[in-house]
Amino acid sequence: MAGGEREYTVYRAGRDEPVRRPGDGAGAAAEASPTAAAPQTIAEPLSALSRRARERERPHRLRTVLLWLAGLAAAAGTGVAFWLYGRQPVQDFWSVLDLAEATGEVPGWVLIGAPVGAVVAAAAVTTYLAFGRHLSLKVVGLAVVVVALAAPGFALGWTNGKLNEMGDRSAEVVEAVQHARKELQPPLPGEAVNILLIGSDTRPDDPGRADTLLLARLDPDTKTITMLSFPRDLYVELPGYGHDKINTAYSYGGAALCVETVGELTGLPIHHFMEVDFGGFWHVVNILGGVYYPVDRRYYNPESSSWKSIDIEPGYQLLKGHDALDFVRYRHDARGDFTRMERQQTFLKELQRQSGRWNKDWKKVSDLLTAVTAEITSDLDSLKRLLPLASLALTLDTSNVHMVHLEGGLQMMGDASYVVASEYDVQAAVTEFSNPTQAPVSGKAKVMPKKAYRVRIFNGSGVTGVAAAVAEQLRGLGYKAKGVGNAASFDYENTVVYAPKGMRRTAEQFARLLAPAELEVQSRVPGAHDGITIVVGSSFDGAVAVPEPVEESPSIVAVEGRYDEASWAALDEETPMKLQMPGVWAAGLSYDEFRAYRVPTPSGRQAAAAVAVGTTPGGGYFGIQMMRWLDPPAIAHPTTKKKIAGTTYLLFYSGADLHMVAWRRGNSLYWALNTMNDELPAAFMMALATSFSPVAPPEASVEPSPSESASP
């Protein structure tokens, strides 16, 4: 080749024979020139190329068809598998996301943005897998898609695995849950949910009993939580076993009989149940790190006592396992089981109020979930059953928690003491439970709702049809009234209203409606008629008169006076805080104890604290708390706020009663806490809270005389 060019073999497209070989020279060049052979050299290569192209397309088309068929088969199989097995997991996973959003841990846009982003990313990666050229990028993209698709499955598997541990129980427990489910009723969408909480006391070789029975109501309509407690010695009929104490229902038939008994007693549907023993309660409280609670007084029984030992000082503090259990079980005081019910309800209320302390700690939530599933027996043993209830609970108002107690009279039957409650007592409690009194409604006379009891009318005047006429008028006013017939005699001049002690205030309205009338309050006798009985006298003019509402006169009235200032001064010396004390007091009130101490905060700080415990004529305990901890859980979610003379007061109501008033002064927090059953009227609570001023030094304090303080 000229110029030193390198020679090489030349082929024509579609031909096997070369056009030119090295060394062919001009002959090869001549052969390559377009001459008479040109038609052959062009036609033959095109024909061969077309044939070879068709041969190559056949397997490519076959592979494409096979790939499409495989893809369609995979899609169909995936659809069938999803329809049979995957719908619930996906729904559960979406419910978990909803639940996370409700807790505030996940922004709302994530519920839409995450799925849309995942679909876009998957589409982009899939497109590149089909048309991209770089193998390494395809491998990375495939790994990303696999991880993205697997992550929700792993998350759901972890969550569902945690909750499914609830069903991983012994055959005996599984059987007990199955029996209880037969007595439960499914909750209706959007309606209130009733949950029976059973605190069981089981011991070796003992079937046990229900130490606590408490019905909780979660109402999505009013956003309220209501609790109804039953005395453990309540005299009831146990279906299939006759009359006995309500706590023996557990001994005879376990949780199933408890559910059936409470359902028949109240007439309410029971949707779920949860049973926990003492060990489970202790364990759960410890996992939560304890519960901050304002202990109202000193609780003490020595180890040598025949009662369960307990030693808890008064004041706001962190109650953990052993102390928490002893506190909620304590019932050795003047009102016995009745104050124990109040104590249990207030403890659960504080537990619910403090949920913000741990609901953002996922490790603690995980530990709690594991403990609850291991310690609690319940029909809520799956993600499907638990998530709707958890979602409902997160929508409720933590400041709108109501407490109702079913009470009655003590009565001996044989060698045993029972609590006997009439049908009126039960219906009044159920009515308040289902329609709790909203706050604030202070100062009005408290009467039972009209539908909560029966009114029986008798004719004691001899005037034909008077009983039916009165009953018709009372029904027109909304009462459940019935004209029964004639009284034993017709010599009644004035109408007489007969009522049990617990219905005095309610009965007074009938005495006003049928004036002139007399009120006869009677002790409740088992077997006697429940509700109110009216015997119409001859002085009745035939028309029921509706009077104006009458306000209740408070029995405790605030008057000016710095009671026991010397004790306040001594307390001030014991604490680094500069204390303030109330400038009003009331007759019958006194101080029981003063205590200076420190309370541990969640941050690990030991905050200075002090408490003054007071007593009422009714035997209740109220408290005045002071702390250098300005934001404890106790003041979270107040019912309302009121600003007076530049100070903002946080008001916490329990139904119609003002239970606590809190305020800040400088670097200290104060609150006035009512008794367990709210004996102190709202007017006195506000007067007490707004009267605080600095404690005088010991040398300046002067002890007031009894006439100046305790007897205003």
Number of C-alpha atoms within 10 A of each C-alpha: 9 6 5 6 7 8 14 10 11 14 13 14 14 16 14 9 9 12 15 20 13 12 12 12 12 10 11 16 11 10 13 16 11 10 10 8 11 12 10 9 17 13 10 13 16 14 12 13 14 12 11 12 11 10 11 11 11 10 11 11 11 11 12 11 12 12 12 12 12 12 12 12 12 12 12 12 12 13 13 12 12 14 11 10 11 14 12 14 18 15 12 18 20 15 17 19 18 18 19 17 17 18 16 12 12 14 13 14 9 13 15 9 11 11 11 12 12 14 12 12 16 19 13 12 19 16 11 16 17 9 9 12 10 10 10 9 14 18 11 11 18 17 12 15 16 11 12 14 13 12 11 15 15 12 13 19 15 12 17 18 14 17 23 17 17 24 18 13 13 9 9 9 14 17 12 18 22 14 16 22 20 11 19 19 13 11 14 9 9 10 11 20 21 22 20 25 23 27 21 22 19 16 9 6 6 9 15 18 24 24 20 24 23 21 21 22 22 22 21 18 10 13 18 22 24 22 25 23 25 22 26 20 19 21 21 21 17 22 14 9 11 8 11 15 19 28 26 20 26 23 19 17 21 22 29 21 23 28 30 20 20 23 17 15 16 15 12 13 19 25 21 25 25 16 20 20 18 18 13 19 19 19 19 21 19 17 18 20 17 19 24 22 20 20 23 24 21 14 17 15 15 11 11 8 10 8 12 15 14 19 13 17 15 21 27 23 20 18 21 19 22 16 16 20 18 18 20 19 18 22 18 15 12 10 11 12 20 20 20 22 28 18 21 18 24 20 21 14 21 18 19 15 21 19 14 13 14 15 15 14 10 10 11 15 15 13 15 19 19 18 18 21 23 16 19 21 23 27 22 21 18 18 22 16 13 13 17 13 14 12 18 18 19 13 15 18 16 21 20 22 25 26 21 24 23 20 20 19 15 14 14 10 8 7 6 9 14 22 21 22 20 21 17 20 20 20 22 20 22 21 19 20 23 17 15 23 15 15 17 17 15 17 16 12 13 14 13 17 15 18 14 19 21 19 24 21 26 25 27 25 23 17 13 11 13 23 25 18 17 24 22 17 16 20 15 11 13 12 18 18 25 20 19 15 17 20 18 10 10 16 12 17 15 19 25 23 24 22 25 20 13 17 19 17 15 18 26 17 18 24 19 17 16 25 18 15 22 18 18 17 15 13 10 18 13 12 7 8 16 20 22 21 22 30 24 29 24 18 15 18 11 13 12 17 13 12 9 7 9 11 11 12 11 12 11 18 17 18 19 16 18 23 25 19 22 20 17 23 21 14 20 22 15 13 16 12 18 14 22 19 24 22 20 21 25 21 19 14 21 18 16 14 15 18 16 19 17 17 20 15 15 11 6 8 11 14 14 18 25 26 25 24 22 22 18 18 12 10 14 21 24 27 27 24 21 29 25 21 18 17 12 15 17 18 18 16 15 18 18 13 14 11 10 9 6 7 12 14 21 21 21 25 25 22 20 19 22 26 23 26 26 22 21 18 15 8 11 18 19 26 23 21 25 24 20 18 17 19 20 21 20 23 15 20 19 17 18 23 22 18 16 17 13 13 21 17 15 15 8 11 16 14 14 15 11 12 9 16 22 18 13 16
